[in-house]
Amino acid sequence: CTELTLEMLFNQYEGYHEARLVPSKPGIAFIEFNSEVTAGHAMVTLQNFHITPTHAMKIGFAKR
């Protein structure tokens, strides 16, 4: 998965700010939104979305 792929998926949701992959941890990314409410909507909608036929996204809020 690339940052561009994530941007295309999440950009369709209100409040999207940016997507960042974690270079030292393949398969991990951070997606930023303006608020928890808008992030929550995207998270619920895209939960288990298949990035590839065999890889589904697992989405959760980052620990603070």
PDB file of N, CA, C and O in Angstrom:
ATOM      1  N   CYS A   1       0.844  -1.178   0.000  1.00  0.00           N
ATOM      2  CA  CYS A   1       0.000   0.000   0.000  1.00  0.00           C
ATOM      3  C   CYS A   1       0.897   1.252   0.000  1.00  0.00           C
ATOM      4  O   CYS A   1       1.963   1.263   0.614  1.00  0.00           O
ATOM      5  N   THR A   2       0.455   2.274  -0.680  1.00  0.00           N
ATOM      6  CA  THR A   2       1.231   3.512  -0.756  1.00  0.00           C
ATOM      7  C   THR A   2       0.462   4.657  -0.107  1.00  0.00           C
ATOM      8  O   THR A   2      -0.741   4.556   0.130  1.00  0.00           O
ATOM      9  N   GLU A   3       1.171   5.748   0.177  1.00  0.00           N
ATOM     10  CA  GLU A   3       0.494   6.930   0.717  1.00  0.00           C
ATOM     11  C   GLU A   3      -0.541   7.443  -0.269  1.00  0.00           C
ATOM     12  O   GLU A   3      -1.601   7.920   0.137  1.00  0.00           O
ATOM     13  N   LEU A   4      -0.247   7.349  -1.560  1.00  0.00           N
ATOM     14  CA  LEU A   4      -1.204   7.793  -2.575  1.00  0.00           C
ATOM     15  C   LEU A   4      -2.489   6.960  -2.524  1.00  0.00           C
ATOM     16  O   LEU A   4      -3.587   7.504  -2.640  1.00  0.00           O
ATOM     17  N   THR A   5      -2.354   5.653  -2.353  1.00  0.00           N
ATOM     18  CA  THR A   5      -3.530   4.780  -2.235  1.00  0.00           C
ATOM     19  C   THR A   5      -4.372   5.185  -1.030  1.00  0.00           C
ATOM     20  O   THR A   5      -5.592   5.311  -1.134  1.00  0.00           O
ATOM     21  N   LEU A   6      -3.723   5.386   0.106  1.00  0.00           N
ATOM     22  CA  LEU A   6      -4.448   5.776   1.315  1.00  0.00           C
ATOM     23  C   LEU A   6      -5.094   7.148   1.149  1.00  0.00           C
ATOM     24  O   LEU A   6      -6.221   7.368   1.590  1.00  0.00           O
ATOM     25  N   GLU A   7      -4.374   8.066   0.512  1.00  0.00           N
ATOM     26  CA  GLU A   7      -4.929   9.396   0.277  1.00  0.00           C
ATOM     27  C   GLU A   7      -6.179   9.314  -0.587  1.00  0.00           C
ATOM     28  O   GLU A   7      -7.167   9.995  -0.316  1.00  0.00           O
ATOM     29  N   MET A   8      -6.142   8.490  -1.616  1.00  0.00           N
ATOM     30  CA  MET A   8      -7.310   8.343  -2.491  1.00  0.00           C
ATOM     31  C   MET A   8      -8.499   7.763  -1.735  1.00  0.00           C
ATOM     32  O   MET A   8      -9.637   8.170  -1.970  1.00  0.00           O
ATOM     33  N   LEU A   9      -8.251   6.823  -0.834  1.00  0.00           N
ATOM     34  CA  LEU A   9      -9.339   6.212  -0.063  1.00  0.00           C
ATOM     35  C   LEU A   9      -9.932   7.177   0.962  1.00  0.00           C
ATOM     36  O   LEU A   9     -11.151   7.312   1.062  1.00  0.00           O
ATOM     37  N   PHE A  10      -9.067   7.844   1.721  1.00  0.00           N
ATOM     38  CA  PHE A  10      -9.539   8.673   2.830  1.00  0.00           C
ATOM     39  C   PHE A  10      -9.918  10.093   2.423  1.00  0.00           C
ATOM     40  O   PHE A  10     -10.680  10.751   3.130  1.00  0.00           O
ATOM     41  N   ASN A  11      -9.399  10.575   1.297  1.00  0.00           N
ATOM     42  CA  ASN A  11      -9.676  11.939   0.850  1.00  0.00           C
ATOM     43  C   ASN A  11     -11.156  12.175   0.560  1.00  0.00           C
ATOM     44  O   ASN A  11     -11.612  13.318   0.548  1.00  0.00           O
ATOM     45  N   GLN A  12     -11.888  11.123   0.331  1.00  0.00           N
ATOM     46  CA  GLN A  12     -13.317  11.259   0.035  1.00  0.00           C
ATOM     47  C   GLN A  12     -14.151  11.600   1.279  1.00  0.00           C
ATOM     48  O   GLN A  12     -15.341  11.892   1.165  1.00  0.00           O
ATOM     49  N   TYR A  13     -13.534  11.563   2.456  1.00  0.00           N
ATOM     50  CA  TYR A  13     -14.235  11.840   3.702  1.00  0.00           C
ATOM     51  C   TYR A  13     -13.921  13.244   4.208  1.00  0.00           C
ATOM     52  O   TYR A  13     -12.771  13.685   4.194  1.00  0.00           O
ATOM     53  N   GLU A  14     -14.953  13.926   4.648  1.00  0.00           N
ATOM     54  CA  GLU A  14     -14.808  15.280   5.170  1.00  0.00           C
ATOM     55  C   GLU A  14     -13.812  15.306   6.322  1.00  0.00           C
ATOM     56  O   GLU A  14     -13.810  14.416   7.173  1.00  0.00           O
ATOM     57  N   GLY A  15     -12.973  16.321   6.341  1.00  0.00           N
ATOM     58  CA  GLY A  15     -12.032  16.494   7.430  1.00  0.00           C
ATOM     59  C   GLY A  15     -10.688  15.813   7.247  1.00  0.00           C
ATOM     60  O   GLY A  15      -9.812  15.929   8.104  1.00  0.00           O
ATOM     61  N   TYR A  16     -10.513  15.099   6.130  1.00  0.00           N
ATOM     62  CA  TYR A  16      -9.230  14.421   5.884  1.00  0.00           C
ATOM     63  C   TYR A  16      -8.107  15.451   5.820  1.00  0.00           C
ATOM     64  O   TYR A  16      -8.267  16.514   5.220  1.00  0.00           O
ATOM     65  N   HIS A  17      -6.955  15.130   6.450  1.00  0.00           N
ATOM     66  CA  HIS A  17      -5.823  16.040   6.440  1.00  0.00           C
ATOM     67  C   HIS A  17      -4.613  15.429   5.735  1.00  0.00           C
ATOM     68  O   HIS A  17      -4.097  16.023   4.788  1.00  0.00           O
ATOM     69  N   GLU A  18      -4.147  14.252   6.174  1.00  0.00           N
ATOM     70  CA  GLU A  18      -3.008  13.613   5.507  1.00  0.00           C
ATOM     71  C   GLU A  18      -2.879  12.143   5.892  1.00  0.00           C
ATOM     72  O   GLU A  18      -3.436  11.690   6.891  1.00  0.00           O
ATOM     73  N   ALA A  19      -2.116  11.402   5.056  1.00  0.00           N
ATOM     74  CA  ALA A  19      -1.800   9.994   5.305  1.00  0.00           C
ATOM     75  C   ALA A  19      -0.286   9.857   5.352  1.00  0.00           C
ATOM     76  O   ALA A  19       0.423  10.403   4.506  1.00  0.00           O
ATOM     77  N   ARG A  20       0.208   9.119   6.357  1.00  0.00           N
ATOM     78  CA  ARG A  20       1.652   8.890   6.495  1.00  0.00           C
ATOM     79  C   ARG A  20       1.914   7.415   6.788  1.00  0.00           C
ATOM     80  O   ARG A  20       1.359   6.847   7.729  1.00  0.00           O
ATOM     81  N   LEU A  21       2.759   6.810   5.977  1.00  0.00           N
ATOM     82  CA  LEU A  21       3.206   5.449   6.250  1.00  0.00           C
ATOM     83  C   LEU A  21       4.330   5.509   7.278  1.00  0.00           C
ATOM     84  O   LEU A  21       5.048   6.506   7.361  1.00  0.00           O
ATOM     85  N   VAL A  22       4.481   4.448   8.058  1.00  0.00           N
ATOM     86  CA  VAL A  22       5.573   4.354   9.032  1.00  0.00           C
ATOM     87  C   VAL A  22       6.659   3.495   8.381  1.00  0.00           C
ATOM     88  O   VAL A  22       6.511   2.276   8.296  1.00  0.00           O
ATOM     89  N   PRO A  23       7.753   4.122   7.919  1.00  0.00           N
ATOM     90  CA  PRO A  23       8.782   3.380   7.172  1.00  0.00           C
ATOM     91  C   PRO A  23       9.367   2.187   7.924  1.00  0.00           C
ATOM     92  O   PRO A  23       9.685   1.170   7.309  1.00  0.00           O
ATOM     93  N   SER A  24       9.510   2.296   9.225  1.00  0.00           N
ATOM     94  CA  SER A  24      10.118   1.208  10.002  1.00  0.00           C
ATOM     95  C   SER A  24       9.131   0.092  10.348  1.00  0.00           C
ATOM     96  O   SER A  24       9.526  -0.941  10.889  1.00  0.00           O
ATOM     97  N   LYS A  25       7.844   0.297  10.035  1.00  0.00           N
ATOM     98  CA  LYS A  25       6.825  -0.710  10.353  1.00  0.00           C
ATOM     99  C   LYS A  25       5.906  -0.919   9.150  1.00  0.00           C
ATOM    100  O   LYS A  25       4.864  -0.271   9.053  1.00  0.00           O
ATOM    101  N   PRO A  26       6.278  -1.808   8.240  1.00  0.00           N
ATOM    102  CA  PRO A  26       5.444  -2.061   7.060  1.00  0.00           C
ATOM    103  C   PRO A  26       4.012  -2.432   7.456  1.00  0.00           C
ATOM    104  O   PRO A  26       3.789  -3.210   8.383  1.00  0.00           O
ATOM    105  N   GLY A  27       3.061  -1.863   6.739  1.00  0.00           N
ATOM    106  CA  GLY A  27       1.655  -2.153   7.009  1.00  0.00           C
ATOM    107  C   GLY A  27       1.015  -1.219   8.016  1.00  0.00           C
ATOM    108  O   GLY A  27      -0.179  -1.342   8.289  1.00  0.00           O
ATOM    109  N   ILE A  28       1.785  -0.277   8.581  1.00  0.00           N
ATOM    110  CA  ILE A  28       1.256   0.670   9.561  1.00  0.00           C
ATOM    111  C   ILE A  28       1.247   2.064   8.935  1.00  0.00           C
ATOM    112  O   ILE A  28       2.211   2.477   8.290  1.00  0.00           O
ATOM    113  N   ALA A  29       0.142   2.778   9.138  1.00  0.00           N
ATOM    114  CA  ALA A  29       0.020   4.144   8.634  1.00  0.00           C
ATOM    115  C   ALA A  29      -0.784   4.978   9.625  1.00  0.00           C
ATOM    116  O   ALA A  29      -1.563   4.452  10.419  1.00  0.00           O
ATOM    117  N   PHE A  30      -0.579   6.267   9.559  1.00  0.00           N
ATOM    118  CA  PHE A  30      -1.373   7.207  10.341  1.00  0.00           C
ATOM    119  C   PHE A  30      -2.133   8.089   9.373  1.00  0.00           C
ATOM    120  O   PHE A  30      -1.563   8.630   8.425  1.00  0.00           O
ATOM    121  N   ILE A  31      -3.434   8.229   9.622  1.00  0.00           N
ATOM    122  CA  ILE A  31      -4.292   9.077   8.806  1.00  0.00           C
ATOM    123  C   ILE A  31      -4.818  10.162   9.730  1.00  0.00           C
ATOM    124  O   ILE A  31      -5.374   9.865  10.787  1.00  0.00           O
ATOM    125  N   GLU A  32      -4.648  11.409   9.341  1.00  0.00           N
ATOM    126  CA  GLU A  32      -5.092  12.524  10.188  1.00  0.00           C
ATOM    127  C   GLU A  32      -6.354  13.168   9.636  1.00  0.00           C
ATOM    128  O   GLU A  32      -6.511  13.366   8.431  1.00  0.00           O
ATOM    129  N   PHE A  33      -7.251  13.488  10.572  1.00  0.00           N
ATOM    130  CA  PHE A  33      -8.500  14.180  10.272  1.00  0.00           C
ATOM    131  C   PHE A  33      -8.618  15.403  11.171  1.00  0.00           C
ATOM    132  O   PHE A  33      -7.902  15.527  12.164  1.00  0.00           O
ATOM    133  N   ASN A  34      -9.530  16.304  10.814  1.00  0.00           N
ATOM    134  CA  ASN A  34      -9.762  17.514  11.607  1.00  0.00           C
ATOM    135  C   ASN A  34     -10.332  17.218  12.986  1.00  0.00           C
ATOM    136  O   ASN A  34     -10.081  17.959  13.937  1.00  0.00           O
ATOM    137  N   SER A  35     -11.103  16.133  13.101  1.00  0.00           N
ATOM    138  CA  SER A  35     -11.736  15.821  14.379  1.00  0.00           C
ATOM    139  C   SER A  35     -11.929  14.318  14.525  1.00  0.00           C
ATOM    140  O   SER A  35     -11.859  13.570  13.550  1.00  0.00           O
ATOM    141  N   GLU A  36     -12.171  13.895  15.745  1.00  0.00           N
ATOM    142  CA  GLU A  36     -12.445  12.479  16.003  1.00  0.00           C
ATOM    143  C   GLU A  36     -13.750  12.039  15.351  1.00  0.00           C
ATOM    144  O   GLU A  36     -13.888  10.885  14.944  1.00  0.00           O
ATOM    145  N   VAL A  37     -14.704  12.953  15.254  1.00  0.00           N
ATOM    146  CA  VAL A  37     -15.994  12.610  14.645  1.00  0.00           C
ATOM    147  C   VAL A  37     -15.813  12.262  13.170  1.00  0.00           C
ATOM    148  O   VAL A  37     -16.310  11.235  12.707  1.00  0.00           O
ATOM    149  N   THR A  38     -15.103  13.112  12.434  1.00  0.00           N
ATOM    150  CA  THR A  38     -14.906  12.841  11.006  1.00  0.00           C
ATOM    151  C   THR A  38     -14.001  11.623  10.808  1.00  0.00           C
ATOM    152  O   THR A  38     -14.210  10.837   9.884  1.00  0.00           O
ATOM    153  N   ALA A  39     -13.003  11.466  11.669  1.00  0.00           N
ATOM    154  CA  ALA A  39     -12.142  10.291  11.590  1.00  0.00           C
ATOM    155  C   ALA A  39     -12.942   9.023  11.873  1.00  0.00           C
ATOM    156  O   ALA A  39     -12.751   7.997  11.221  1.00  0.00           O
ATOM    157  N   GLY A  40     -13.827   9.106  12.840  1.00  0.00           N
ATOM    158  CA  GLY A  40     -14.651   7.955  13.193  1.00  0.00           C
ATOM    159  C   GLY A  40     -15.543   7.501  12.058  1.00  0.00           C
ATOM    160  O   GLY A  40     -15.733   6.303  11.850  1.00  0.00           O
ATOM    161  N   HIS A  41     -16.089   8.454  11.325  1.00  0.00           N
ATOM    162  CA  HIS A  41     -16.950   8.111  10.180  1.00  0.00           C
ATOM    163  C   HIS A  41     -16.137   7.350   9.135  1.00  0.00           C
ATOM    164  O   HIS A  41     -16.578   6.312   8.642  1.00  0.00           O
ATOM    165  N   ALA A  42     -14.952   7.860   8.797  1.00  0.00           N
ATOM    166  CA  ALA A  42     -14.102   7.184   7.815  1.00  0.00           C
ATOM    167  C   ALA A  42     -13.676   5.808   8.327  1.00  0.00           C
ATOM    168  O   ALA A  42     -13.647   4.839   7.567  1.00  0.00           O
ATOM    169  N   MET A  43     -13.349   5.727   9.612  1.00  0.00           N
ATOM    170  CA  MET A  43     -12.898   4.469  10.201  1.00  0.00           C
ATOM    171  C   MET A  43     -13.991   3.400  10.106  1.00  0.00           C
ATOM    172  O   MET A  43     -13.721   2.270   9.700  1.00  0.00           O
ATOM    173  N   VAL A  44     -15.196   3.750  10.471  1.00  0.00           N
ATOM    174  CA  VAL A  44     -16.302   2.782  10.433  1.00  0.00           C
ATOM    175  C   VAL A  44     -16.592   2.348   8.994  1.00  0.00           C
ATOM    176  O   VAL A  44     -16.826   1.170   8.724  1.00  0.00           O
ATOM    177  N   THR A  45     -16.573   3.306   8.089  1.00  0.00           N
ATOM    178  CA  THR A  45     -16.907   3.012   6.695  1.00  0.00           C
ATOM    179  C   THR A  45     -15.844   2.149   6.012  1.00  0.00           C
ATOM    180  O   THR A  45     -16.182   1.256   5.235  1.00  0.00           O
ATOM    181  N   LEU A  46     -14.563   2.407   6.292  1.00  0.00           N
ATOM    182  CA  LEU A  46     -13.489   1.683   5.607  1.00  0.00           C
ATOM    183  C   LEU A  46     -12.942   0.480   6.386  1.00  0.00           C
ATOM    184  O   LEU A  46     -12.042  -0.208   5.904  1.00  0.00           O
ATOM    185  N   GLN A  47     -13.472   0.224   7.572  1.00  0.00           N
ATOM    186  CA  GLN A  47     -13.017  -0.935   8.356  1.00  0.00           C
ATOM    187  C   GLN A  47     -13.166  -2.198   7.528  1.00  0.00           C
ATOM    188  O   GLN A  47     -14.233  -2.450   6.968  1.00  0.00           O
ATOM    189  N   ASN A  48     -12.116  -2.988   7.444  1.00  0.00           N
ATOM    190  CA  ASN A  48     -12.078  -4.253   6.693  1.00  0.00           C
ATOM    191  C   ASN A  48     -12.120  -4.078   5.177  1.00  0.00           C
ATOM    192  O   ASN A  48     -12.340  -5.048   4.451  1.00  0.00           O
ATOM    193  N   PHE A  49     -11.912  -2.843   4.688  1.00  0.00           N
ATOM    194  CA  PHE A  49     -11.805  -2.621   3.247  1.00  0.00           C
ATOM    195  C   PHE A  49     -10.577  -3.379   2.744  1.00  0.00           C
ATOM    196  O   PHE A  49      -9.504  -3.292   3.342  1.00  0.00           O
ATOM    197  N   HIS A  50     -10.730  -4.113   1.656  1.00  0.00           N
ATOM    198  CA  HIS A  50      -9.626  -4.908   1.114  1.00  0.00           C
ATOM    199  C   HIS A  50      -8.742  -4.056   0.213  1.00  0.00           C
ATOM    200  O   HIS A  50      -9.135  -3.663  -0.886  1.00  0.00           O
ATOM    201  N   ILE A  51      -7.536  -3.782   0.708  1.00  0.00           N
ATOM    202  CA  ILE A  51      -6.526  -3.063  -0.076  1.00  0.00           C
ATOM    203  C   ILE A  51      -6.076  -3.943  -1.240  1.00  0.00           C
ATOM    204  O   ILE A  51      -5.859  -3.457  -2.350  1.00  0.00           O
ATOM    205  N   THR A  52      -5.941  -5.226  -0.978  1.00  0.00           N
ATOM    206  CA  THR A  52      -5.651  -6.242  -1.999  1.00  0.00           C
ATOM    207  C   THR A  52      -6.652  -7.369  -1.765  1.00  0.00           C
ATOM    208  O   THR A  52      -7.341  -7.364  -0.744  1.00  0.00           O
ATOM    209  N   PRO A  53      -6.753  -8.317  -2.661  1.00  0.00           N
ATOM    210  CA  PRO A  53      -7.700  -9.415  -2.440  1.00  0.00           C
ATOM    211  C   PRO A  53      -7.485 -10.186  -1.137  1.00  0.00           C
ATOM    212  O   PRO A  53      -8.412 -10.819  -0.632  1.00  0.00           O
ATOM    213  N   THR A  54      -6.267 -10.136  -0.589  1.00  0.00           N
ATOM    214  CA  THR A  54      -5.984 -10.906   0.622  1.00  0.00           C
ATOM    215  C   THR A  54      -5.675 -10.051   1.852  1.00  0.00           C
ATOM    216  O   THR A  54      -5.444 -10.600   2.929  1.00  0.00           O
ATOM    217  N   HIS A  55      -5.663  -8.732   1.723  1.00  0.00           N
ATOM    218  CA  HIS A  55      -5.311  -7.860   2.847  1.00  0.00           C
ATOM    219  C   HIS A  55      -6.396  -6.819   3.111  1.00  0.00           C
ATOM    220  O   HIS A  55      -6.621  -5.913   2.309  1.00  0.00           O
ATOM    221  N   ALA A  56      -7.059  -6.972   4.253  1.00  0.00           N
ATOM    222  CA  ALA A  56      -8.095  -6.016   4.657  1.00  0.00           C
ATOM    223  C   ALA A  56      -7.510  -5.035   5.671  1.00  0.00           C
ATOM    224  O   ALA A  56      -6.645  -5.391   6.471  1.00  0.00           O
ATOM    225  N   MET A  57      -7.996  -3.798   5.625  1.00  0.00           N
ATOM    226  CA  MET A  57      -7.520  -2.789   6.575  1.00  0.00           C
ATOM    227  C   MET A  57      -8.119  -3.030   7.952  1.00  0.00           C
ATOM    228  O   MET A  57      -9.298  -3.360   8.078  1.00  0.00           O
ATOM    229  N   LYS A  58      -7.313  -2.866   8.964  1.00  0.00           N
ATOM    230  CA  LYS A  58      -7.746  -2.872  10.365  1.00  0.00           C
ATOM    231  C   LYS A  58      -7.482  -1.461  10.877  1.00  0.00           C
ATOM    232  O   LYS A  58      -6.332  -1.032  10.962  1.00  0.00           O
ATOM    233  N   ILE A  59      -8.526  -0.755  11.211  1.00  0.00           N
ATOM    234  CA  ILE A  59      -8.396   0.663  11.553  1.00  0.00           C
ATOM    235  C   ILE A  59      -8.786   0.898  13.005  1.00  0.00           C
ATOM    236  O   ILE A  59      -9.775   0.351  13.494  1.00  0.00           O
ATOM    237  N   GLY A  60      -7.999   1.716  13.683  1.00  0.00           N
ATOM    238  CA  GLY A  60      -8.288   2.098  15.046  1.00  0.00           C
ATOM    239  C   GLY A  60      -7.705   3.466  15.335  1.00  0.00           C
ATOM    240  O   GLY A  60      -6.869   3.961  14.579  1.00  0.00           O
ATOM    241  N   PHE A  61      -8.138   4.075  16.417  1.00  0.00           N
ATOM    242  CA  PHE A  61      -7.578   5.362  16.807  1.00  0.00           C
ATOM    243  C   PHE A  61      -6.192   5.153  17.415  1.00  0.00           C
ATOM    244  O   PHE A  61      -5.960   4.177  18.129  1.00  0.00           O
ATOM    245  N   ALA A  62      -5.281   6.068  17.130  1.00  0.00           N
ATOM    246  CA  ALA A  62      -3.928   5.999  17.683  1.00  0.00           C
ATOM    247  C   ALA A  62      -3.981   6.240  19.183  1.00  0.00           C
ATOM    248  O   ALA A  62      -4.841   6.969  19.678  1.00  0.00           O
ATOM    249  N   LYS A  63      -3.060   5.626  19.893  1.00  0.00           N
ATOM    250  CA  LYS A  63      -2.949   5.875  21.338  1.00  0.00           C
ATOM    251  C   LYS A  63      -2.389   7.265  21.557  1.00  0.00           C
ATOM    252  O   LYS A  63      -1.538   7.728  20.797  1.00  0.00           O
ATOM    253  N   ARG A  64      -2.859   7.919  22.581  1.00  0.00           N
ATOM    254  CA  ARG A  64      -2.366   9.278  22.883  1.00  0.00           C
ATOM    255  C   ARG A  64      -1.337   9.242  23.951  1.00  0.00           C
ATOM    256  O   ARG A  64      -0.811  10.286  24.336  1.00  0.00           O
TER     257      ARG A  64
END
